[in-house]
Amino acid sequence: MEILPDKETIAYRKASRRVKDLKEFYGNLTSYCIIIPFLAILNIVTAPGYLWFLWPALGWGVGIAFHAISVFGIGKSWEERKIRELMEKDEKQKIKTL
Protein backbone atom coordinates (compact mmCIF):
# COMPACT_ATOMS: atom_id res chain seq x y z
CA MET A 1 0.00 0.00 0.00
CA GLU A 2 1.45 3.34 -1.08
CA ILE A 3 1.02 6.33 1.20
CA LEU A 4 0.63 9.55 -0.77
CA PRO A 5 1.39 12.91 0.82
CA ASP A 6 -1.64 15.11 1.31
CA LYS A 7 -2.04 18.53 -0.32
CA GLU A 8 -0.93 20.37 2.83
CA THR A 9 2.32 18.41 2.96
CA ILE A 10 2.98 19.10 -0.71
CA ALA A 11 2.18 22.79 -0.27
CA TYR A 12 4.44 22.98 2.79
CA ARG A 13 7.34 21.35 0.95
CA LYS A 14 6.86 23.70 -1.98
CA ALA A 15 6.73 26.77 0.26
CA SER A 16 9.74 25.53 2.21
CA ARG A 17 11.74 25.10 -1.00
CA ARG A 18 10.71 28.58 -2.15
CA VAL A 19 11.91 30.12 1.13
CA LYS A 20 15.21 28.22 0.83
CA ASP A 21 15.69 29.51 -2.73
CA LEU A 22 14.94 33.09 -1.63
CA LYS A 23 17.37 32.85 1.30
CA GLU A 24 20.11 31.56 -0.97
CA PHE A 25 19.54 34.34 -3.50
CA TYR A 26 19.52 37.11 -0.88
CA GLY A 27 22.60 35.62 0.78
CA ASN A 28 24.40 35.65 -2.56
CA LEU A 29 23.31 39.24 -3.23
CA THR A 30 24.38 40.38 0.25
CA SER A 31 27.80 38.80 -0.19
CA TYR A 32 28.18 40.55 -3.53
CA CYS A 33 27.23 43.92 -2.01
CA ILE A 34 29.84 43.50 0.74
CA ILE A 35 32.75 41.91 -1.12
CA ILE A 36 32.72 43.87 -4.40
CA PRO A 37 33.03 47.30 -2.70
CA PHE A 38 35.85 45.86 -0.56
CA LEU A 39 37.62 44.67 -3.72
CA ALA A 40 37.05 48.06 -5.36
CA ILE A 41 38.61 49.90 -2.41
CA LEU A 42 41.51 47.44 -2.31
CA ASN A 43 42.05 47.88 -6.05
CA ILE A 44 41.93 51.68 -5.95
CA VAL A 45 44.32 51.85 -2.99
CA THR A 46 46.87 49.36 -4.34
CA ALA A 47 46.72 49.71 -8.14
CA PRO A 48 44.54 52.59 -9.34
CA GLY A 49 45.93 52.36 -12.88
CA TYR A 50 44.11 49.10 -13.65
CA LEU A 51 40.59 48.50 -12.37
CA TRP A 52 40.75 44.72 -12.03
CA PHE A 53 37.87 44.59 -9.53
CA LEU A 54 35.49 45.08 -12.48
CA TRP A 55 36.18 41.52 -13.67
CA PRO A 56 34.94 39.76 -10.52
CA ALA A 57 32.11 42.31 -10.27
CA LEU A 58 31.01 41.50 -13.82
CA GLY A 59 31.38 37.73 -13.47
CA TRP A 60 29.64 37.50 -10.13
CA GLY A 61 27.01 39.99 -11.33
CA VAL A 62 26.14 37.76 -14.28
CA GLY A 63 25.85 34.82 -11.88
CA ILE A 64 23.52 36.82 -9.64
CA ALA A 65 21.42 37.81 -12.66
CA PHE A 66 20.97 34.15 -13.64
CA HIS A 67 20.22 33.25 -10.03
CA ALA A 68 17.57 35.99 -9.91
CA ILE A 69 16.00 34.73 -13.12
CA SER A 70 15.82 31.21 -11.75
CA VAL A 71 14.29 32.36 -8.45
CA PHE A 72 11.93 35.10 -9.65
CA GLY A 73 11.57 34.85 -13.34
CA ILE A 74 11.34 32.75 -16.42
CA GLY A 75 9.61 29.41 -16.19
CA LYS A 76 7.85 29.85 -12.86
CA SER A 77 4.34 30.01 -14.32
CA TRP A 78 5.02 26.88 -16.38
CA GLU A 79 6.26 25.08 -13.26
CA GLU A 80 3.15 26.08 -11.34
CA ARG A 81 0.85 24.82 -14.11
CA LYS A 82 2.75 21.54 -14.41
CA ILE A 83 2.67 20.95 -10.65
CA ARG A 84 -1.08 21.59 -10.55
CA GLU A 85 -1.59 19.31 -13.56
CA LEU A 86 0.36 16.47 -11.93
CA MET A 87 -1.42 16.92 -8.61
CA GLU A 88 -4.82 16.81 -10.33
CA LYS A 89 -3.77 13.71 -12.27
CA ASP A 90 -2.71 12.00 -9.04
CA GLU A 91 -5.97 13.01 -7.38
CA LYS A 92 -8.05 11.57 -10.25
CA GLN A 93 -6.01 8.37 -10.17
CA LYS A 94 -6.52 8.13 -6.42
CA ILE A 95 -10.29 8.53 -6.82
CA LYS A 96 -10.40 5.83 -9.52
CA THR A 97 -8.69 3.31 -7.25
CA LEU A 98 -11.23 3.86 -4.46
C-alpha positions in Angstrom: 0.0 0.0 0.0 1.4 3.3 -1.1 1.0 6.3 1.2 0.6 9.5 -0.8 1.4 12.9 0.8 -1.6 15.1 1.3 -2.0 18.5 -0.3 -0.9 20.4 2.8 2.3 18.4 3.0 3.0 19.1 -0.7 2.2 22.8 -0.3 4.4 23.0 2.8 7.3 21.4 1.0 6.9 23.7 -2.0 6.7 26.8 0.3 9.7 25.5 2.2 11.7 25.1 -1.0 10.7 28.6 -2.2 11.9 30.1 1.1 15.2 28.2 0.8 15.7 29.5 -2.7 14.9 33.1 -1.6 17.4 32.8 1.3 20.1 31.6 -1.0 19.5 34.3 -3.5 19.5 37.1 -0.9 22.6 35.6 0.8 24.4 35.7 -2.6 23.3 39.2 -3.2 24.4 40.4 0.3 27.8 38.8 -0.2 28.2 40.6 -3.5 27.2 43.9 -2.0 29.8 43.5 0.7 32.8 41.9 -1.1 32.7 43.9 -4.4 33.0 47.3 -2.7 35.8 45.9 -0.6 37.6 44.7 -3.7 37.0 48.1 -5.4 38.6 49.9 -2.4 41.5 47.4 -2.3 42.0 47.9 -6.1 41.9 51.7 -6.0 44.3 51.8 -3.0 46.9 49.4 -4.3 46.7 49.7 -8.1 44.5 52.6 -9.3 45.9 52.4 -12.9 44.1 49.1 -13.7 40.6 48.5 -12.4 40.8 44.7 -12.0 37.9 44.6 -9.5 35.5 45.1 -12.5 36.2 41.5 -13.7 34.9 39.8 -10.5 32.1 42.3 -10.3 31.0 41.5 -13.8 31.4 37.7 -13.5 29.6 37.5 -10.1 27.0 40.0 -11.3 26.1 37.8 -14.3 25.9 34.8 -11.9 23.5 36.8 -9.6 21.4 37.8 -12.7 21.0 34.2 -13.6 20.2 33.3 -10.0 17.6 36.0 -9.9 16.0 34.7 -13.1 15.8 31.2 -11.7 14.3 32.4 -8.5 11.9 35.1 -9.6 11.6 34.9 -13.3 11.3 32.8 -16.4 9.6 29.4 -16.2 7.9 29.8 -12.9 4.3 30.0 -14.3 5.0 26.9 -16.4 6.3 25.1 -13.3 3.2 26.1 -11.3 0.8 24.8 -14.1 2.7 21.5 -14.4 2.7 21.0 -10.6 -1.1 21.6 -10.6 -1.6 19.3 -13.6 0.4 16.5 -11.9 -1.4 16.9 -8.6 -4.8 16.8 -10.3 -3.8 13.7 -12.3 -2.7 12.0 -9.0 -6.0 13.0 -7.4 -8.1 11.6 -10.3 -6.0 8.4 -10.2 -6.5 8.1 -6.4 -10.3 8.5 -6.8 -10.4 5.8 -9.5 -8.7 3.3 -7.2 -11.2 3.9 -4.5 
